[in-house]
Amino acid sequence: MAFISAIAISARGQLLLEENFDYTVGDPVTAHGWVTHSGNSNIIKVAPMTMGWTGYPPSGIGNETKLVKSGEDINHVFASRTSGNVYVAFLVRVLSATITGDFFLHLGKNPMGSSYKGKVFVRRDGGNHLSFGIAQSTSVTAMIMYSPFIYSLNTACLMVLKYSILPGAGNDIAALFINPDVNLPEPINPLTSCDTPSDPSEIGSVALRQGGISSGPVVDLDGIRVGLGWEDLFSGVPAQLTVTGTVAASQTVCRDATLTITVAGEGACFTVASGGVVTLIAGQDIRFLNGTRVNSGGQLSAFITNTGNYCEPVTVPLVALSKEEDKLYPSQDNSWSCSVFPNPATGFITGTVNGPGVPEKGCRGEFSIYTLTGQMVLRQRMEENKFHLDIRDWPDGIYLLSIRIGNHKEIYKIVKMD
C-alpha cells in the first residue's frame, strides 16, 4: 500500500475555501481559521445547524453561525486572485432587518485590509418583506442595486456573490444571484452593481460583518463556498466518504471527499484486486481501518490536498466480498481517534488518542510525521495515549500525521504557521 505523498491534482475546478462550521457549538469562529479585523463585542460563534437547501452540496453538514447588530467582524483568507471571477455561495436566513439596510458579507484582499468589495446588503419594507442588494464597494443607498421586496423573514435563501476582476481601472463588477437553480448553468440576469470606484489589486478574503446598531440585520449563515467557476460551487463532492467492497482488475477508480475518507471498518472490507488502480483524495483525514487489502499487482494511492482540488467523481459498482474473504479480517475494536491541539500551531502541539478502543494502559502504537512531498520528519513509539512535540523550528506549511495502533491507521493534517 502506498503511503501518502503530494501531487498537483488536475481537476474540473477548484474550491478556494469551504466553511460548514463543522465545529463544537459555542466555539468562537476565530478558533477555526477566521481572523477578527474589527470590533471586540458580540463574538461570532458556532451555532447549531437549523437550515438547509436541497441540492446544495454543503447542506446538512456541520453547524452554522449567527450575525447580530454591531460587534466583531471576521474574515477568512484564500489564495488571492488578480484577474477573472471569484464566486461565493452561502446560505442565509434573515431573522430581522431594518428599513435603512446594511451589508453583512463582503470580500477583501489577503490580508483583509480596509478596502471592502462585493458588499451584500439586506433591508425590509414596512410589511417586513425583504430586499437583497449588491454593491462593488459603496454604501450609498442610491447606488446599491436592490432586488424587489419579495423575500421573507425566517426563510433560508441560497446566495451567490460573483466578483469580476476586469482589465482596466474602475470597471470591476459585483453581481448577486438569489435562489438560483443548482442544477442549471449560471443565470444571465443577476443583480449587478452600478458603482465604479477604484478597483482592488486582488481579491483574497471573504468577511462576515455585524452591521450598525441601528441599521444592521440579524442573520444565520452557513455553507460558504468560494470558487473560480459556477460549477465549482455546486459540484457534489461529499464531505465524508466510507469506501468498502472490491475494485476489480482493470478498474480505475478515484474516490474523493472534502474532509474525510474512511477505508473499510465496522466489519466491512476494501480490497483492490490485481490490476485494479485506486486513488483516494481528501481534504483533511484518510483512515485505513482493519480490512484494507491491496493484492499483488494492485495499486492504492492516497493524497491529502491543501488546494481544494478533487478528482472527478467516478461511480464504479463494488463487488461484494465472499464469505471466505470475510474470514481474513476478524472484527477488531478500532473505535479511537486522535485530537491535535492547537492546529494550526506555532510552537508546540499535543496529540491525544481517546475512545473506547484505547487500551487501558496506553496505546502501544506509533506515530509518524510526513511533509506533503512524502519526506518523513520523525517516527516515534507511543507508549501512552498522548504525545507532545516542539515544532518551533519546522518550516511553515502542511504536515501529515500518521497514527497506527494495531491494524488501525489514521492520518491527520497539521498546519505549522508563524
Backbone torsions as a table, in degrees:
resi	resn	phi	psi	omega
1	MET	NA	131.9	-179.7
2	ALA	-79.9	135.8	174.9
3	PHE	-80.0	170.8	-176.5
4	ILE	-67.4	136.0	170.9
5	SER	-136.9	175.1	-174.0
6	ALA	-96.1	145.3	172.9
7	ILE	-141.3	157.4	168.5
8	ALA	-92.0	110.9	-170.4
9	ILE	-87.5	120.7	175.6
10	SER	-90.8	122.5	-171.9
11	ALA	-140.3	176.0	-178.1
12	ARG	-68.5	-22.1	-176.0
13	GLY	-170.6	-164.1	-173.6
14	GLN	-154.6	129.4	168.9
15	LEU	-96.1	122.6	177.5
16	LEU	-78.5	-26.3	-178.5
17	LEU	-161.4	140.0	168.5
18	GLU	-136.0	129.9	-179.0
19	GLU	-132.1	111.5	177.2
20	ASN	-110.8	8.8	179.4
21	PHE	50.2	45.0	-177.8
22	ASP	-84.9	63.1	-176.6
23	TYR	-133.7	176.5	179.9
24	THR	-66.1	130.6	177.7
25	VAL	-57.7	132.8	-178.8
26	GLY	98.8	-15.5	176.6
27	ASP	-63.9	141.2	167.5
28	PRO	-62.9	135.9	-179.9
29	VAL	-62.9	-27.5	178.7
30	THR	-68.9	-7.8	173.7
31	ALA	-80.1	-0.8	-173.1
32	HIS	-135.0	48.9	171.0
33	GLY	96.8	-10.9	178.1
34	TRP	-91.0	155.8	-176.2
35	VAL	-129.0	136.6	175.4
36	THR	-76.4	129.8	175.7
37	HIS	-119.9	-3.8	177.2
38	SER	-163.9	143.2	173.8
39	GLY	79.0	155.9	178.0
40	ASN	-141.8	13.3	175.6
41	SER	-114.7	168.0	-179.3
42	ASN	47.5	59.9	-178.5
43	ILE	-57.2	132.0	-179.5
44	ILE	-75.3	124.0	-173.7
45	LYS	-125.6	164.3	174.9
46	VAL	-73.3	132.2	-179.7
47	ALA	-121.1	158.9	179.4
48	PRO	-61.7	145.2	178.5
49	MET	-69.1	130.0	-179.7
50	THR	-133.6	-3.8	-178.2
51	MET	-136.6	160.5	179.3
52	GLY	-154.5	177.6	-179.0
53	TRP	-151.3	118.2	-177.0
54	THR	-59.1	126.4	176.8
55	GLY	90.4	-12.4	178.1
56	TYR	-86.2	118.0	-170.1
57	PRO	-51.3	-41.0	-178.1
58	PRO	-75.7	-8.7	-175.0
59	SER	-59.6	131.4	178.7
60	GLY	87.1	5.1	-179.2
61	ILE	-106.4	133.7	172.8
62	GLY	69.4	-142.6	-178.2
63	ASN	-126.2	-148.8	179.5
64	GLU	-152.8	-173.5	176.0
65	THR	-138.2	166.9	-177.3
66	LYS	-129.4	136.6	174.9
67	LEU	-111.1	138.2	-179.2
68	VAL	-121.0	-171.5	179.6
69	LYS	-77.3	120.8	173.5
70	SER	65.2	147.3	177.1
71	GLY	134.2	-152.8	-177.0
72	GLU	-63.1	136.8	170.1
73	ASP	-115.8	137.4	-173.7
74	ILE	-131.5	160.1	177.5
75	ASN	-143.7	158.2	175.5
76	HIS	-128.5	126.9	-178.0
77	VAL	-85.9	160.7	172.9
78	PHE	-147.1	176.7	-178.2
79	ALA	-59.8	122.3	-173.2
80	SER	-65.1	147.8	175.5
81	ARG	-120.0	135.8	179.1
82	THR	-113.7	-0.2	177.2
83	SER	-158.1	165.3	177.9
84	GLY	80.4	-157.9	-173.8
85	ASN	-110.1	146.0	169.9
86	VAL	-123.0	126.9	-179.6
87	TYR	-111.2	139.3	175.1
88	VAL	-129.7	114.9	175.7
89	ALA	-103.5	145.7	178.8
90	PHE	-163.0	157.3	173.2
91	LEU	-98.9	137.9	179.5
92	VAL	-140.3	141.1	172.4
93	ARG	-130.0	121.4	-177.3
94	VAL	-90.9	120.3	179.4
95	LEU	-91.4	-31.6	173.7
96	SER	-156.1	152.5	178.5
97	ALA	-149.2	165.1	-179.5
98	THR	-110.1	161.8	176.6
99	ILE	-67.5	-34.2	177.9
100	THR	-63.5	-44.1	-178.1
101	GLY	84.7	158.0	178.8
102	ASP	-163.7	164.6	179.1
103	PHE	-98.9	150.2	-174.8
104	PHE	-127.1	-8.6	178.8
105	LEU	-147.2	141.9	178.7
106	HIS	-159.2	176.4	179.1
107	LEU	-112.3	168.1	177.5
108	GLY	-163.3	-168.7	178.7
109	LYS	-83.5	-178.3	174.2
110	ASN	-123.6	104.4	-0.3
111	PRO	-71.4	170.8	-168.3
112	MET	-53.6	-53.7	-174.6
113	GLY	71.6	-156.5	-175.6
114	SER	-120.3	8.3	179.4
115	SER	-99.5	102.8	-174.8
116	TYR	-94.3	130.4	-177.2
117	LYS	-128.3	158.0	177.2
118	GLY	60.7	53.4	-175.9
119	LYS	-79.2	132.6	177.7
120	VAL	-108.2	122.5	-175.3
121	PHE	-109.7	162.5	167.8
122	VAL	-146.0	143.8	176.6
123	ARG	-145.7	172.9	177.8
124	ARG	-132.6	164.2	172.0
125	ASP	-102.9	-173.2	-178.2
126	GLY	-64.9	-19.3	179.6
127	GLY	-99.4	14.4	-180.0
128	ASN	64.0	27.5	170.4
129	HIS	-88.1	142.2	-172.9
130	LEU	-99.5	150.5	173.1
131	SER	-133.7	130.2	177.1
132	PHE	-100.8	149.4	-177.3
133	GLY	-136.9	164.7	-179.4
134	ILE	-139.4	142.2	174.7
135	ALA	-144.9	149.2	176.5
136	GLN	-66.2	-48.2	176.1
137	SER	-156.7	-11.0	-176.5
138	THR	-73.6	158.7	169.5
139	SER	-122.0	13.1	178.0
140	VAL	-79.8	118.6	-172.1
141	THR	-52.9	-41.5	-175.9
142	ALA	-65.9	-18.4	-177.9
143	MET	-104.3	0.4	177.1
144	ILE	-88.5	132.9	177.7
145	MET	-87.5	111.2	-177.6
146	TYR	-105.5	150.6	171.8
147	SER	-78.6	169.2	170.0
148	PRO	-63.3	164.1	177.3
149	PHE	-82.8	77.1	-174.6
150	ILE	-125.7	5.3	-177.8
151	TYR	-107.3	159.7	-169.7
152	SER	-115.2	149.4	171.0
153	LEU	-64.0	154.6	173.8
154	ASN	59.2	28.9	-179.8
155	THR	-129.7	127.4	-179.1
156	ALA	-66.6	140.2	173.5
157	CYS	-128.6	147.6	173.3
158	LEU	-101.4	123.2	-178.7
159	MET	-115.9	147.5	169.9
160	VAL	-131.5	116.7	173.4
161	LEU	-93.7	128.4	178.1
162	LYS	-119.4	124.5	177.1
163	TYR	-116.8	121.3	-178.0
164	SER	-104.9	118.3	178.7
165	ILE	-93.4	107.8	-171.1
166	LEU	-107.7	152.2	175.7
167	PRO	-61.8	149.3	180.0
168	GLY	96.6	-177.6	-174.5
169	ALA	-112.9	141.7	173.3
170	GLY	64.9	31.3	-176.5
171	ASN	-134.3	10.4	175.7
172	ASP	-61.7	152.9	-175.6
173	ILE	-125.7	131.5	170.7
174	ALA	-108.9	134.6	-178.3
175	ALA	-134.7	156.1	-177.6
176	LEU	-134.8	126.7	173.9
177	PHE	-105.3	133.0	-177.3
178	ILE	-117.3	120.8	179.5
179	ASN	54.2	51.4	177.4
180	PRO	-71.6	158.3	174.5
181	ASP	-77.8	117.5	-174.8
182	VAL	-70.3	-12.4	-178.6
183	ASN	-96.1	-0.3	-177.8
184	LEU	-113.7	160.1	176.6
185	PRO	-63.5	172.7	-179.1
186	GLU	-57.3	126.3	177.8
187	PRO	-63.7	160.7	-176.9
188	ILE	-104.7	4.8	-173.7
189	ASN	-130.0	55.8	178.2
190	PRO	-76.7	167.2	164.8
191	LEU	-68.4	134.4	-175.8
192	THR	-126.5	134.4	-179.7
193	SER	-63.0	147.9	179.7
194	CYS	-118.1	1.8	175.5
195	ASP	-90.8	144.6	-176.6
196	THR	-133.4	67.8	175.0
197	PRO	-79.9	-166.4	179.7
198	SER	-65.3	143.0	-178.6
199	ASP	-84.7	150.7	175.8
200	PRO	-76.1	158.7	176.6
201	SER	-76.3	-19.0	-178.6
202	GLU	-163.5	163.9	168.1
203	ILE	-122.2	121.5	-175.1
204	GLY	-149.2	18.4	177.3
205	SER	-159.2	154.0	173.0
206	VAL	-120.6	140.9	-173.1
207	ALA	-127.9	146.1	172.8
208	LEU	-108.3	128.5	-172.2
209	ARG	-123.2	133.6	172.1
210	GLN	-99.1	109.5	-166.9
211	GLY	-69.9	-169.7	-177.0
212	GLY	-62.0	152.6	-177.1
213	ILE	-62.6	-28.0	-179.7
214	SER	-103.8	-6.0	-175.2
215	SER	-127.4	-18.8	-172.2
216	GLY	-74.2	150.7	175.5
217	PRO	-88.6	170.8	167.7
218	VAL	-114.8	121.2	-173.8
219	VAL	-137.8	151.4	166.2
220	ASP	-96.9	140.4	-179.5
221	LEU	-132.6	145.7	179.5
222	ASP	-162.0	166.3	169.9
223	GLY	58.6	50.5	-179.1
224	ILE	-82.1	124.9	176.7
225	ARG	-127.4	129.6	177.0
226	VAL	-115.6	125.3	-178.5
227	GLY	-144.5	178.0	-178.6
228	LEU	-99.8	-10.2	-179.0
229	GLY	-145.9	157.8	-179.8
230	TRP	-57.8	-42.3	-176.7
231	GLU	-66.4	-26.0	179.4
232	ASP	-63.9	-35.1	-174.5
233	LEU	-68.0	-29.8	-170.7
234	PHE	-117.3	14.9	175.5
235	SER	-70.1	146.1	-169.9
236	GLY	-94.4	40.6	176.5
237	VAL	-70.1	122.8	-178.0
238	PRO	-72.4	159.5	176.2
239	ALA	-79.5	-46.2	-178.8
240	GLN	-118.6	137.3	-179.2
241	LEU	-140.7	131.3	174.7
242	THR	-111.4	127.2	-175.7
243	VAL	-111.2	123.0	175.9
244	THR	-139.3	171.9	175.8
245	GLY	103.0	-152.8	-177.5
246	THR	-133.5	132.0	170.4
247	VAL	-99.4	116.8	-171.4
248	ALA	-79.3	169.9	175.5
249	ALA	-56.4	144.0	177.8
250	SER	74.2	-4.2	176.4
251	GLN	-87.0	135.3	174.3
252	THR	-116.5	121.5	-171.7
253	VAL	-129.1	138.2	171.4
254	CYS	-120.4	123.5	178.2
255	ARG	-114.8	131.1	-177.8
256	ASP	-138.3	155.0	177.2
257	ALA	-151.0	146.7	-178.7
258	THR	-72.4	-21.7	179.1
259	LEU	-122.3	-71.4	-167.0
260	THR	-131.8	139.6	168.2
261	ILE	-117.1	127.8	174.7
262	THR	-109.8	125.0	-177.0
263	VAL	-104.1	119.0	-177.5
264	ALA	65.4	-160.2	179.2
265	GLY	108.6	158.8	179.2
266	GLU	54.3	40.2	177.6
267	GLY	85.5	-9.4	179.2
268	ALA	-87.7	164.9	-178.6
269	CYS	-128.4	158.5	171.9
270	PHE	-132.8	119.9	-176.2
271	THR	-124.2	131.9	172.4
272	VAL	-104.0	114.5	-178.4
273	ALA	-73.8	164.1	175.5
274	SER	-57.3	126.0	-177.9
275	GLY	94.2	-12.5	176.6
276	GLY	-81.8	145.0	-179.2
277	VAL	-128.9	123.8	-176.1
278	VAL	-127.6	134.3	173.0
279	THR	-121.5	129.1	177.3
280	LEU	-113.4	129.3	179.9
281	ILE	-131.2	125.5	177.9
282	ALA	-136.3	164.8	-178.3
283	GLY	-94.2	-14.1	-172.9
284	GLN	-139.2	-61.6	-175.4
285	ASP	-131.4	146.5	168.9
286	ILE	-129.9	124.4	-173.2
287	ARG	-117.8	116.6	176.1
288	PHE	-96.6	111.1	-178.2
289	LEU	-98.9	167.7	176.6
290	ASN	-55.4	125.5	-176.0
291	GLY	115.7	5.8	174.9
292	THR	-92.6	125.7	-173.8
293	ARG	-141.9	131.9	174.8
294	VAL	-119.1	114.5	179.6
295	ASN	-71.8	155.9	176.6
296	SER	-55.1	128.0	-177.3
297	GLY	96.8	-10.3	175.7
298	GLY	-94.3	167.5	-178.4
299	GLN	-139.7	128.5	175.8
300	LEU	-130.3	118.1	178.4
301	SER	-120.4	144.7	-178.7
302	ALA	-133.7	139.5	-175.9
303	PHE	-139.1	145.6	170.2
304	ILE	-111.8	121.6	-177.4
305	THR	-93.6	141.0	174.5
306	ASN	-109.0	12.2	-177.5
307	THR	-113.1	-9.2	-176.3
308	GLY	85.1	6.0	177.6
309	ASN	-85.4	138.7	179.1
310	TYR	-136.8	158.7	-178.1
311	CYS	-77.2	162.2	176.8
312	GLU	-66.3	126.0	-179.1
313	PRO	-61.1	134.9	177.9
314	VAL	-125.0	126.8	178.1
315	THR	-97.5	115.0	179.3
316	VAL	-123.6	123.1	177.7
317	PRO	-59.5	132.6	179.3
318	LEU	-96.4	135.3	-178.4
319	VAL	-83.5	130.9	179.5
320	ALA	-65.6	140.7	178.0
321	LEU	-74.1	147.2	178.3
322	SER	-75.4	165.6	178.0
323	LYS	-62.1	-34.1	179.6
324	GLU	-65.6	-40.6	178.3
325	GLU	-66.9	-35.6	179.0
326	ASP	-58.3	-33.5	-176.2
327	LYS	-67.9	-18.3	-178.9
328	LEU	-72.0	-15.3	-172.5
329	TYR	-127.5	82.7	177.9
330	PRO	-63.5	150.8	-178.5
331	SER	-63.0	147.5	-178.6
332	GLN	-149.3	142.6	-179.2
333	ASP	-79.4	103.1	179.3
334	ASN	-107.1	22.3	-171.9
335	SER	-82.9	68.7	173.1
336	TRP	-138.4	161.2	176.4
337	SER	-149.9	164.6	-178.9
338	CYS	-117.2	134.5	172.3
339	SER	-110.1	137.0	-178.5
340	VAL	-119.4	128.0	-177.7
341	PHE	-140.8	139.8	-11.3
342	PRO	-77.2	162.4	179.0
343	ASN	-156.8	105.1	9.6
344	PRO	-65.1	158.1	-177.3
345	ALA	-134.0	157.2	178.9
346	THR	-115.7	-30.9	-174.3
347	GLY	-129.4	-58.1	-176.7
348	PHE	-130.1	148.0	173.8
349	ILE	-129.2	149.4	176.1
350	THR	-124.7	128.0	176.3
351	GLY	-109.5	133.0	-179.7
352	THR	-127.5	126.1	177.6
353	VAL	-100.0	128.3	-179.5
354	ASN	-146.9	169.3	-178.0
355	GLY	128.6	166.5	-177.0
356	PRO	-64.5	-17.3	179.9
357	GLY	-85.8	1.3	-179.3
358	VAL	-82.9	126.5	177.9
359	PRO	-59.5	147.8	-176.5
360	GLU	-61.5	-33.3	-175.5
361	LYS	-102.1	27.6	177.5
362	GLY	111.1	169.2	-170.8
363	CYS	-81.7	-31.4	-176.7
364	ARG	53.4	41.0	-180.0
365	GLY	-120.2	-164.8	176.9
366	GLU	-141.8	156.9	175.1
367	PHE	-133.7	150.3	179.4
368	SER	-132.9	150.0	176.5
369	ILE	-118.3	132.0	178.8
370	TYR	-126.3	150.7	168.2
371	THR	-80.8	170.0	178.5
372	LEU	-69.7	-11.5	175.0
373	THR	-91.5	4.2	176.8
374	GLY	91.0	3.2	-179.5
375	GLN	-79.7	129.0	179.3
376	MET	-76.3	128.8	178.2
377	VAL	-89.1	-43.0	177.3
378	LEU	-163.3	161.8	173.2
379	ARG	-143.7	131.1	-177.9
380	GLN	-141.0	149.9	170.0
381	ARG	-73.3	152.0	179.8
382	MET	-125.1	99.7	-176.2
383	GLU	-84.3	-20.2	175.3
384	GLU	-124.2	-179.3	-173.7
385	ASN	-92.3	27.1	-179.9
386	LYS	-149.9	146.8	172.1
387	PHE	-139.6	155.1	-176.2
388	HIS	-132.3	127.9	-175.3
389	LEU	-127.4	142.0	172.4
390	ASP	-96.7	113.1	-177.0
391	ILE	-115.3	19.2	-176.8
392	ARG	-59.6	-32.8	-176.9
393	ASP	-92.7	-0.8	178.6
394	TRP	-72.8	142.9	172.7
395	PRO	-63.0	148.0	177.0
396	ASP	-61.0	145.2	177.7
397	GLY	150.2	-167.7	-177.9
398	ILE	-105.4	133.0	177.7
399	TYR	-122.7	157.4	-179.6
400	LEU	-112.1	123.9	178.5
401	LEU	-101.1	118.9	177.8
402	SER	-109.3	124.0	178.2
403	ILE	-118.8	129.7	179.3
404	ARG	-126.4	128.5	171.5
405	ILE	-130.1	112.6	-174.7
406	GLY	64.2	-128.4	179.5
407	ASN	-95.5	7.1	-176.1
408	HIS	-103.9	123.0	178.9
409	LYS	-126.1	137.9	174.4
410	GLU	-129.9	150.9	-176.6
411	ILE	-127.8	132.4	-177.2
412	TYR	-127.8	158.2	177.2
413	LYS	-100.7	132.4	176.0
414	ILE	-117.5	134.6	179.5
415	VAL	-112.6	122.2	175.5
416	LYS	-103.1	126.4	179.1
417	MET	-149.9	150.5	177.3
418	ASP	-75.3	NA	NA
